[in-house]
Amino acid sequence: MKIVSRNEELLRDALSCIPQPSSRTSLASCNKLIRFEDISAAAFKIQCGVQKTPCMYSRLSKQYGMDIYLKKEFLQYTGSVKERGVLYLLMSLPQDQQRKGVIVASDSNFSMAVAYHASELRIPVFVIMSTSTAPARVKMCREYGAMVISYGTTAKDSQVHARRLAQENGYLYLEEEDSAVYLSGLGTVGLEMYEQVPKLDAVIFPAGGHCGLLAGSAAALKHLNPHISVIGVESESFPVLQQSLKAGHPTEDQACNNHHFYGDVSGVCFGSNSLQLTGKLVDKVVAVREEDILISMLRLLEYERATVDAEGAIGLAALVAGKLPELKGKRVAVVICSGNVELHLLQQCIARALTLDNRVCRFSLVISDCPGDMSKLLEILAREEARVLDIKQERTFVTSELFTVEVICTVETRDKIHTAQLRNALLERYPATAWTER
């Protein structure tokens, strides 16, 4: 968090600064490691402003061979765990700064949390969004009480404009980083989980570019019980945290910037405090495929009735992908940290996940263009209990013998076994059946 205030009086224990790349200078780079007392103070101060979200036993436990508890942070008012750090930051600002106001420049979960909690605290709040921002995000931010200004075609344009407005009007420009105040607020998640689930063996957090939740919560959990395994999960497409830990300083992966699907979990691992805490306290960081994240979103929707985005699903994805076999038979908590997925993107994600999970498949075959042949195909599908989603007939461009029709059919099945049974039944009757590979 790029701030200038007396918040750093909360900090303790000297921390040698990790060198920052010259293009990303930061006040937070000279912070110090947080103490458990800082996290406890944050928990006390924000308890009336954020939800103490449930950490519930999941029906997915039997499927993956362990006791899984889901910390449902997506139930926060703005749908994100970021509220904890944002609220503690805003409450810690000097009164004169609270009167002047704050300004942010993005359409992230962080900005949504600032918009809501600043309005609740009667702090003037301005949000600068690019013209390419989804209308639903703009509408939601305004409903939270922020003054939303559309400016520029890129996020960088919005940030430059926000900095200029801050300088001219005395607003405090906020950008998500890893000041001790912000990390302490996020660390309250670890504190709550320890209280809610006794005898925890491991806790899984999203990692990636913004790993403040992982770092802050690890500080709380390791203080309470050093034997609890703390695990971070990021995407294989841009493992910025693993690269940064290996290099010893924050690194940047240009490929992940502005990735629509990953949202807040993508980006630069720029926080030296978060990186220092992660390297010291986190036991393991694993990477998962995009396919695993999509299936994780599907599992949460079906089994938990939880509609989450990639950041919210990425922790469970490590279990879906079998990346943590050492947790079999253990008691494991997974943080579901965000549920802000746009409707059109959710539709695409679920459709793709069903295909990846072998529950929606497509095949094509050629039958004679005679009355009754189509009904025979439908009888096979009905007997095998496959649900027909779409069926098309092609007569004009069929390259086989005359008076035949190519049938292209999309069906839904129960699972991989059911799909295999259907495939065998069709091949027995129509040996030339061609299946579209996913």
Rosetta blueprint (number, residue, H / E / L):
1 M L
2 K L
3 I L
4 V L
5 S L
6 R H
7 N H
8 E H
9 E H
10 L H
11 L L
12 R L
13 D L
14 A L
15 L L
16 S L
17 C L
18 I L
19 P L
20 Q L
21 P L
22 S H
23 S H
24 R H
25 T L
26 S L
27 L H
28 A H
29 S H
30 C H
31 N L
32 K L
33 L L
34 I L
35 R L
36 F H
37 E H
38 D H
39 I H
40 S H
41 A H
42 A H
43 A H
44 F H
45 K H
46 I H
47 Q L
48 C L
49 G L
50 V L
51 Q L
52 K L
53 T L
54 P L
55 C E
56 M E
57 Y E
58 S L
59 R L
60 L L
61 S H
62 K H
63 Q H
64 Y H
65 G L
66 M L
67 D E
68 I E
69 Y E
70 L E
71 K E
72 K E
73 E H
74 F H
75 L H
76 Q L
77 Y L
78 T L
79 G L
80 S E
81 V L
82 K H
83 E H
84 R H
85 G H
86 V H
87 L H
88 Y H
89 L H
90 L H
91 M H
92 S H
93 L L
94 P L
95 Q H
96 D H
97 Q H
98 Q H
99 R H
100 K H
101 G L
102 V E
103 I E
104 V E
105 A L
106 S L
107 D L
108 S L
109 N H
110 F H
111 S H
112 M H
113 A H
114 V H
115 A H
116 Y H
117 H H
118 A H
119 S H
120 E H
121 L L
122 R L
123 I L
124 P L
125 V E
126 F E
127 V E
128 I E
129 M E
130 S L
131 T L
132 S L
133 T L
134 A L
135 P H
136 A H
137 R H
138 V H
139 K H
140 M H
141 C H
142 R H
143 E H
144 Y H
145 G L
146 A L
147 M E
148 V E
149 I E
150 S E
151 Y L
152 G L
153 T L
154 T L
155 A H
156 K H
157 D H
158 S H
159 Q H
160 V H
161 H H
162 A H
163 R H
164 R H
165 L H
166 A H
167 Q H
168 E H
169 N H
170 G L
171 Y L
172 L E
173 Y E
174 L L
175 E L
176 E L
177 E L
178 D L
179 S L
180 A H
181 V H
182 Y H
183 L H
184 S H
185 G H
186 L H
187 G H
188 T H
189 V H
190 G H
191 L H
192 E H
193 M H
194 Y H
195 E H
196 Q H
197 V L
198 P L
199 K L
200 L L
201 D L
202 A E
203 V E
204 I E
205 F E
206 P E
207 A L
208 G L
209 G L
210 H L
211 C L
212 G H
213 L H
214 L H
215 A H
216 G H
217 S H
218 A H
219 A H
220 A H
221 L H
222 K H
223 H H
224 L H
225 N L
226 P L
227 H L
228 I L
229 S E
230 V E
231 I E
232 G E
233 V E
234 E E
235 S E
236 E L
237 S L
238 F L
239 P L
240 V H
241 L H
242 Q H
243 Q H
244 S H
245 L H
246 K H
247 A H
248 G L
249 H L
250 P L
251 T L
252 E L
253 D L
254 Q H
255 A H
256 C H
257 N L
258 N L
259 H L
260 H L
261 F L
262 Y L
263 G H
264 D H
265 V H
266 S L
267 G L
268 V L
269 C L
270 F L
271 G L
272 S H
273 N H
274 S H
275 L H
276 Q H
277 L H
278 T H
279 G H
280 K H
281 L H
282 V L
283 D L
284 K E
285 V E
286 V E
287 A E
288 V E
289 R L
290 E H
291 E H
292 D H
293 I H
294 L H
295 I H
296 S H
297 M H
298 L H
299 R H
300 L H
301 L H
302 E H
303 Y H
304 E H
305 R L
306 A L
307 T L
308 V L
309 D L
310 A H
311 E H
312 G H
313 A H
314 I H
315 G H
316 L H
317 A H
318 A H
319 L H
320 V H
321 A L
322 G L
323 K L
324 L L
325 P H
326 E H
327 L H
328 K L
329 G L
330 K L
331 R E
332 V E
333 A E
334 V E
335 V E
336 I E
337 C L
338 S E
339 G L
340 N L
341 V L
342 E L
343 L H
344 H H
345 L H
346 L H
347 Q H
348 Q H
349 C H
350 I H
351 A H
352 R H
353 A H
354 L H
355 T H
356 L H
357 D L
358 N L
359 R L
360 V E
361 C E
362 R E
363 F E
364 S E
365 L E
366 V E
367 I E
368 S E
369 D L
370 C L
371 P L
372 G L
373 D H
374 M H
375 S H
376 K H
377 L H
378 L H
379 E H
380 I H
381 L H
382 A H
383 R H
384 E L
385 E L
386 A L
387 R E
388 V E
389 L E
390 D E
391 I E
392 K E
393 Q E
394 E E
395 R L
396 T L
397 F L
398 V L
399 T L
400 S L
401 E L
402 L L
403 F L
404 T E
405 V E
406 E E
407 V E
408 I E
409 C E
410 T E
411 V E
412 E E
413 T L
414 R L
415 D L
416 K H
417 I H
418 H H
419 T H
420 A H
421 Q H
422 L H
423 R H
424 N H
425 A H
426 L H
427 L H
428 E H
429 R H
430 Y L
431 P L
432 A L
433 T L
434 A E
435 W E
436 T L
437 E L
438 R L
